[in-house]
């Protein structure tokens, strides 16, 4: 199996070397090795929390309910560290083999690993926004409030409720991020989908856009995805093993 993974990693790098413009699209599977569970998997968050916890109407109806779960479940994720997948993706960018990272994740681990051009389709838990005046707060402020004061953090300026700067169900994706992502997808020679089932839209449209504009789709994911049928290559390996081989090969470049 190790030789098979090594051969696949070498083939993957050759594909990137022959391309002029490539990007990586990442999903929850990239961060699960860092201890951050996905939502719908065997040990996903929805096994432990209500499925409507990220519904925007429910948030405004009862923000205290949301922040109770936020304090119990999500604050612990702040201690998560980038894993070999994040680190190798950052190295690919540093080597000029990819031009951007488009992520569905909200954990900020790509940036902590060293990736520079990161587009967060679903926002980031690293900051919060006042739902009344739009003032932005860092996560440190909210964490302090949750640990020391009231359960619902509020704006110091206007008293409005603070909301994680992430996309809840019922909200549109950030327009600027989506516009950038589509522009990248249209221009790319290669789209690399990593750790995503490619069934959540509109993110899953991006590889389709690349293929429709003459590019190739490479999928690295355990199990089937929604776009296996249009993939140029599909690598069905455990992500940390695959990217460990990629990292080793990168050292020789």
RAZIRA-V289338 format. One record per backbone hydrogen bond with DSSP energy under -0.5 kcal/mol. NH is the residue of the N-H (numbers start at 1). CO is the residue of the C=O. Records with the same first field share a line. If there is no record, write none. Layout:
NH->CO / CO
This chain:
5->1
6->2
7->3
8->4
9->5
10->6
11->7
12->8
13->9
14->10
15->11
16->12
17->13
18->14
19->16
23->190
24->100
25->192
26->24 / 102
27->194
29->195
30->27
31->28
32->28
34->31
35->32
36->31
37->35
44->41
45->38
46->39
47->44
48->45
49->45
53->50
55->52
56->169
59->55
60->56
61->57
62->58
65->62
66->62
67->63
68->64
69->65
70->66
71->67
72->68
73->69
74->69 / 70
75->70
77->74
78->75
79->76
80->77
87->83
88->84
89->85
90->86
91->87
92->88
93->89
94->90
95->91
96->93
97->92
98->92
99->22
100->22
101->117
102->24
103->101 / 119
104->26
112->108
113->109
114->110 / 111
115->110
118->116
119->101
120->118
121->103 / 119
122->103
123->120
124->165
125->106
127->124
128->137
129->163
130->135
131->161
134->130
137->128
139->126
141->138
142->138
143->139
144->140
145->141
146->142
147->143
148->144
149->145
153->151
155->160
159->155
162->153
163->129
165->127
166->164
167->122
168->166
169->54
171->168
174->121
178->174
179->175
180->176
181->177
182->178
183->179
184->180
185->181
186->182
187->183
188->184
189->21
190->21
191->216
192->23
193->191 / 218
194->25 / 192
195->220
201->199
204->200
205->202
206->202 / 203
208->204
209->205
210->206
211->207
212->208
213->209
214->211
215->210
216->189
218->191 / 216
219->233
220->193
221->219 / 235
223->221
226->197
228->225
230->227
231->228
232->217
233->217
235->219
236->234
237->235
242->238
243->239
244->240
245->241
246->242
247->243
248->244
249->245
250->246
251->247
252->249
253->250
